[in-house]
C-alpha cells in the first residue's frame, strides 16, 4: 500500500487500481495475500465498507479470491487479466481519441506511426541515462 488517494475518482476504484498496479509491478504475486479491508481502512482512514467495495470489484473479475477465515489472495493468471484489461482501457481512453483527432486534423496513419516510433525511441534513450 504505497499509493496515495486523490479526489479524481472514487476511493474504492483507487483501491482496486492500486491492487492491480501492485499485481502488474510484481509487488503482489499470484497466490500472494492481499491486505485486508481493515488494513486499507486503517491505512487510509476510510470506512471498511469502501475498501471492501474496491476489493469486491476484483473478486468479481476473478483477479483476487477469498479464502474463508484467512483472507484475500491474488488469483492464478491475475497479472495477465489485469494487463489485458488495462490494454483495452488504454485503447478505449487514449488510442481511439487520438485516432479521432488525427482524422479531424487530416493526419495520416503513416505520420502517427512515425511520430510514435520517434518518441518511443526518445523515451528509450532517456531510460538508459
Steps between C-alpha positions, in 0.01 A plus 500: 500500500732769377258706296313810610136582448377804312174669413504407129301177536311300762713356778383142443614521136838632616533209744427250219738673259772513765474125553511451123811720479670286764409186306641650178826616657548173688458633854203264533571158350245246384403302811617785724280648771333836444467745791166471680218751480578599858866561410394724209248677722755563773777608263283745303265596785196391299191293569570125474192469275670731247814284497285187471323647198833540320616152593167350395539651153813290459331191643221537243764520225673192645823694550499420870315235700391443859623221723238486768639596838848567358476798266525610140754365251614576145354253250705294257513687169411830669792692352402401145136594568595838640738573212234410244239711680737798521599468132134504396439800727806679357378439144151628580617803702798616296545332164144543374500866606836552329379338178185712500701820547755394238220446251365851570849644445557291189801323653576174321557167670854510363566836673357372830713187490809704412439739793433215742813314393720812525368587846521141614867500403557830687339346809730199478804727465406683823449175693858393437647821646 
